[in-house]
Amino acid sequence: MPETQTVWPEGVFARYATVGGSTVDLHNDTEVKERSATVASCAGCTETESVKWARWIRPGTQGYTIQSRDKGESGAREWAQAHAEKCRAMPRPTN
């Protein structure tokens, strides 16, 4: 049976398919200016992992400089991959 492509939720930059047929989505949570996080959340079992990173204004520049965002995303991707390989929760019905 062919799989149907769905539109990713706004802000999601990576998606992993679980063995149960659900997904683990990754997005950056940047609501707090000094502290940010990359969040991985499973749509099947609702387990989440948040990998924190920081951002700040560097003196003499305009705008924010991102510190460790790549490390945050890398850590969240590792968790998402490991979780997707073992999570058997089915996707929730949409109706």
Backbone torsions as a table, in degrees:
resi	resn	phi	psi	omega
1	MET	NA	127.2	-179.7
2	PRO	-69.9	144.2	178.3
3	GLU	-82.9	146.3	179.2
4	THR	-94.7	131.6	175.7
5	GLN	-80.5	134.8	175.2
6	THR	-119.4	156.9	178.1
7	VAL	-71.9	132.1	177.9
8	TRP	-71.9	146.5	175.4
9	PRO	-60.6	152.6	179.8
10	GLU	-58.6	134.6	177.8
11	GLY	91.8	-14.8	179.4
12	VAL	-75.1	126.4	180.0
13	PHE	-111.6	-7.4	176.0
14	ALA	-153.5	149.0	-178.8
15	ARG	-142.4	133.9	179.4
16	TYR	-117.4	136.6	177.5
17	ALA	-86.9	131.4	178.3
18	THR	-87.7	163.5	178.5
19	VAL	-68.1	-20.7	178.3
20	GLY	-85.9	-2.8	177.6
21	GLY	96.2	6.0	177.6
22	SER	-96.6	-165.2	179.2
23	THR	-136.3	155.0	169.9
24	VAL	-115.7	118.9	-177.3
25	ASP	-104.6	144.7	176.5
26	LEU	-115.1	135.3	173.8
27	HIS	-147.9	159.6	177.7
28	ASN	-96.2	128.9	176.5
29	ASP	-100.4	107.7	-176.1
30	THR	-120.8	30.9	-178.3
31	GLU	-64.0	-38.4	179.8
32	VAL	-96.5	124.0	-172.4
33	LYS	-62.5	-36.0	-176.0
34	GLU	-83.7	-29.0	-177.2
35	ARG	-126.5	132.2	177.9
36	SER	-131.7	169.3	179.7
37	ALA	-151.7	152.5	168.4
38	THR	-100.3	126.4	-173.9
39	VAL	-114.4	131.4	173.0
40	ALA	-110.6	128.2	-179.1
41	SER	-135.0	133.8	-179.5
42	CYS	-89.8	127.9	179.6
43	ALA	-78.8	-14.0	-179.6
44	GLY	-86.3	-62.6	-176.0
45	CYS	-96.6	-7.0	179.8
46	THR	68.1	14.0	174.7
47	GLU	-69.9	144.2	179.5
48	THR	-133.4	158.4	174.2
49	GLU	-136.5	132.5	179.7
50	SER	-119.8	120.8	179.1
51	VAL	-108.2	109.9	-174.6
52	LYS	-79.6	147.5	172.8
53	TRP	-147.5	168.5	-174.0
54	ALA	-118.6	158.8	171.8
55	ARG	-144.7	150.6	-175.5
56	TRP	-152.6	168.4	175.2
57	ILE	-93.0	120.4	178.1
58	ARG	-79.2	130.6	179.0
59	PRO	-54.9	137.4	177.8
60	GLY	84.7	3.3	178.9
61	THR	-126.5	166.1	175.7
62	GLN	-106.6	137.6	177.7
63	GLY	89.2	-179.6	-175.7
64	TYR	-91.6	145.8	171.3
65	THR	-105.6	130.1	-176.8
66	ILE	-92.4	127.5	179.6
67	GLN	-109.2	123.1	172.6
68	SER	65.7	18.3	177.7
69	ARG	-61.0	-41.3	178.3
70	ASP	-61.1	-39.5	178.3
71	LYS	-66.7	-38.5	177.4
72	GLY	-63.4	-45.8	179.3
73	GLU	-66.1	-39.1	179.2
74	SER	-62.9	-44.7	178.8
75	GLY	-63.3	-40.8	179.1
76	ALA	-68.2	-37.6	177.2
77	ARG	-63.6	-41.7	178.6
78	GLU	-61.0	-45.3	178.9
79	TRP	-63.2	-44.9	-178.1
80	ALA	-60.9	-43.3	179.5
81	GLN	-63.2	-47.6	-179.7
82	ALA	-63.0	-41.0	179.8
83	HIS	-66.5	-44.6	-178.8
84	ALA	-61.1	-32.4	-179.5
85	GLU	-69.8	-19.7	-175.9
86	LYS	-122.0	-15.9	-175.8
87	CYS	-74.8	123.8	-179.2
88	ARG	-107.4	9.5	179.2
89	ALA	-66.1	136.0	179.2
90	MET	-81.5	153.7	175.4
91	PRO	-62.0	147.2	177.8
92	ARG	-73.9	145.6	176.5
93	PRO	-62.7	147.9	-178.4
94	THR	-96.2	-4.8	-178.1
95	ASN	-104.3	NA	NA
